[in-house]
Amino acid sequence: MKEKVVLAYSGGLDTTAIIPWLKENFDYEVICVCVNCGQAEELDGLEERAKACGASKLYIEDVIDEFCDDYIVPCVQAHAVYENKYLLGTSMARPLIAKKLVEIARKEGAVAICHGATGKGNDQIRFELGIKALAPDIKVIAPWRMTDVWTMQSREDEIEYAEAHNIPLKITRETNYSKDKNLWHLSHEGLDLEDPANEPQYNKEGFLELGVSPEQAPDKPTYITLTFEKGIPVALDGQKLCAVDLVAKLNEVGGANGIGIADIVENRLVGMKSRGVYETPGGAILYHAHNKLEEICLDKATYHYKQSVANKFAELVYDGEWFTPLREALSAFVDSTQQTVTGEVKLKLYKGNIIDAGVTSPYSLYNSDMATFDEDEVYDQGDSAGFINLFGLPIKVRAMAKKNWPVEK
């Protein structure tokens, strides 16, 4: 009986070429696993394609609810944004995919797990750290790093290999962007985007898939109201929705208004810079709305400290360190901050812009009687004098001492 290998299968160029390659070079029985994080139409015809390329079977694991509840929502609550722009659409999905790969490998008695990530990218690290954390005994096969037997060194080589093996492809040499799609986002890399001097072709038909460019968005703004309970989005315009349906609807309304398009030159974990275009319409809205609500619900010290936690949380997710004690500890901290993050946020969406239009919360720390420029009876402005004297004392002491310091020559 042949040994089994579980292949992380998307139906894309890389993993499609890997199926016959694994059979030719290792004589494995190839079991494909597609983890459905919301790829939608990308799943169409996937089983037929996998088996036509030589796989013995295909598992399609539907994890959309788990992805949304256990990965997306915690990242939103943490306000985890990598390098101020990237909303972690690919990064947050990889640990869940690794988890499902391990589960199927155990079920099938597979000796190895294979992925199609290149030796230049972040995904190889994300997949393999997840596998190490959950199944340190399982072998990992990464063809792109096996240059002695993997002779394809470009996507062009893969296309030629697929054509030589009569493998049908959905792409052409002209549309050969490297893409990753799930419920949360769509990424574009490669081709003309590899030169940061080139403006992305936002207005070219077919380039954007989740929405339109700001120029093509309606001339009339769209107003929406989001409701949160303990930091979790629960309703849109008064309609209660599960997180999956809410993100999907925000993708629609955000995409139609040109929201959430980001052109990023990011620092990969492996040391190089990489340029990509990301479409995250619903995610951009959720991040903005959640942060707006925290502005009135969190005290200053917690809000400011949480900003530093957000940066570290984003790095951990980006670097594939989801299954680590530190990430779990930071999630526990974030959870504790969300107990009063309940309320409604009204936003105006207009040609790529998310504009605040009002926020309310039963736990609001904003006190209009305190903050008013009009006369009030709750704040004694004279109290500020003593506060300034104490707060500024170290500055004053240093200035006085400085008068007696030796004069520098």
Secondary structure, 3 states (H helix, E strand, C coil): CCCEEEEECCCCHHHHHHHHHHHHHHCCEEEEEEEECCCHHHHCCHHHHHHHCCCCEEEEEECHHHHHHHHHHHHHHHCCCECCCECCCCCCCHHHHHHHHHHHHHHHCCCEEECCCCCCCCHHHHHHHHHHHHCCCCEEECHHHCCCCCCCCCHHHHHHHHHHCCCCCCCCCCCCCEEEECCCCEEEECHHHHCCCCCCCCCCCCCCCCCCCHHHCCCCCEEEEEEEECCEEEEECCEECCHHHHHHHHHHHHHHCCCCEEEEEEECCCCCEEEEEEECHHHHHHHHHHHHHHHHHCCHHHHHHHHHHHHHHHHHHHCCCCCCHHHHHHHHHHHHHCCCCCEEEEEEEECCEEEEEEEECCCCCCCHHHHCCCCCCCCCCCHHHHHHHHHCHHHHHHHHHHCCCCCCC
